[in-house]
Each structure stands twice: as structure tokens, then as C-alpha cells.
């Protein structure tokens, strides 16, 4: 099999990295693999790569146009604007690679520049389990090849006419990447640990309307520990929330641990440490239930969700609407979990394909190699 030149884009926040890095490592064993990004220290990216003993990946840092770099700096942008970055580097990207791998939808300018040419191939890797409608973007059809996590993923794409010419079910590569990390403990007692993981999107997130009430509830009680680790975007530019609105007493409490967006919040660190998941619409709950444990969901908008596929995850536990329901819900979640456990196992089997003797990352690399060889 001839070695191919494959480029993985890293143009987003760090929570994208663990969705592609173990696939890139596997492919680098037989191909020339680059991670294509912008000039920066990229500490987390290099730390992730250092955990893999056997890889041959090159990190290529490409500049945006000097004027765009200046305006990005003046506006305190953490990331360059992708469209301008693509325009500046399109000739290199389109002539130096057999395949380009995306985890998001910033491919449009490059796709237009590729025109009628069949190379490089555009490959799509998702950056999270399929959840609400935003998971089903019509731009999926722009890609030559799609990696899918499981049979539910495939069926949803099929129903919504989003299957491209080469979809392949491979499992969940992020599990391979984060399995290299040790499980951590955050409290010096044996009380159950609740993970409060609000989303960053205001219409669905409980943080904006009741988040401080929830923190106060856990501050006042003594039965549970709390990890407050919201979606990484909530306290970043996309969510625009400020840590200054959180009273200092919550940071100092012995039974509350707060992480507003560190590297550990994207590595399943808190999902592994928790006894119960508390949130609304984050697809992180699908990672949490790989090891089935109690869940509670907050229906912020009081929507009718029973037959809505966008709220499939709310089958996994009790759904509440107000903070005053939380105490009873916590007790019921632990005492009544056995009725939910089979649902957790069923949904995990639907979400994440598994196969003995191979990992999702290995299966992804095999599928990509076979596709590029035929193409």
C-alpha cells in the first residue's frame, strides 16, 4: 500500500483534539501525517502527542494573512478566523495532501477552491456523539468520506439524507485517546460526587437562569460533593460568561471543585470521577454512561420532550424543571437507578460500535487507508 499524505486540521478549541488525535497516530504508522494549525504554543496538542509512544506526526503551523493576524490580535481572538486562514494557505493545502481531515464545518472556501478536482479528498470526523439537530448538518454531504461512531449515528444520517458516498462505522476514537490518562480523585471523603455540566447555549443551558441557585444548593448541603465543570465554551468567547459572577465561597468550599474550562474538562476526567451527571443537553452524557451511572436532566424551557429525538438523552434519568426538585431527584436517582441501567447499556451500544481485538482508532485508520487506496 502506497503511503499517503494526510492532513488533520486543528483550528478549533482543544476539545476537538481527542476526537482525532488517536486516529492520526494510527495513520502515521503507514502514512505521512501532519496536523495543520496556526502559530501558537499548542501546549495541550503537544502534550497529547507525547502520550503516544509510536507515532510519526508533524505539526505544521501556517500563518494567516498579516493584516488578519493584526486584527485578530487587536480583537483578542484566541483563534484565527478560519476563512481567511484557509484563503491564505489554500494553494499549499490543495497541492501537498492526498486527504484533509475536518472535525467541523470550515471547509467551504477550500472546497470551492478545489473545484472539479477529485483530490485532495475531504474526510469528516465528528467531534462528539450525535445529539440535537445541530449534529445533522447538511454540509456533511460536502465530504468524500465520513467516519461514524455507531449504528444510531448511521441510521439518523440515513433518515435525514446526510450519508455521503463513503460512510464507515468505526466506534468512538476519543475513548482510545483519553484511556491513556489516570483516573483522579478530587475530594478526601467517600461521599457521592455530582458533576454539574451545563451547556453553553443560553436557550438550553440551566446556567443562565438557575446556575448560581444550583451551586448554592450544593454549598448548603452535606450529603454530596460537587464538581462544577461546564462545557468548555461557557466561560470562553462563545459563551461569554465571566468567572467573576461566581461567589468566592464556592471556590473555597471543601466539597465543591470548580473547573471553568481547563484541559481536564475535555479529557473525560470529571466524567470518570463522578457518581452522577447533572445537566441539560450536552452530548457529554453519552460519554458518562459508557460506565452506567445515575443522571438528572434540567428541562430549562419546559419543552415537551417525550417523543422528540433531540432529547433522546433524557431517557437516561429523571427530568426536572426547578431547583427545588433537585433534593428529591438526587435521592431517587441513586435508589432507583436499576430501572435506567438497561437503557444506558442499550443507548451506548447504539451510539458507539465496538469490536473485540481492535480499537476504534485502528478501525478508522484501516477504513481511511482502504478508501484512499481505492480512490
KAWO-V149609 format. One record per helix or strand of 2 or more residues. SS is the DSSP state (H for helix, E for strand). FROM is the first residue (numbers start at 0). TO is the last residue. Records with the same first field share a line. If there is no record, write none. Layout:
# KAWO-V149609
SS->FROM-TO + FROM-TO
This chain:
# KAWO-V149609
E->4-8 + 31-36 + 56-60 + 98-101 + 120-124 + 144-147 + 166-168 + 191-196 + 223-227 + 255-257 + 275-278 + 293-297 + 317-319
H->13-26 + 42-49 + 65-73 + 81-94 + 107-113 + 132-134 + 137-141 + 150-158 + 172-177 + 206-219 + 242-244 + 247-251 + 262-265 + 268-272 + 283-287 + 308-315 + 322-334 + 337-350 + 359-373
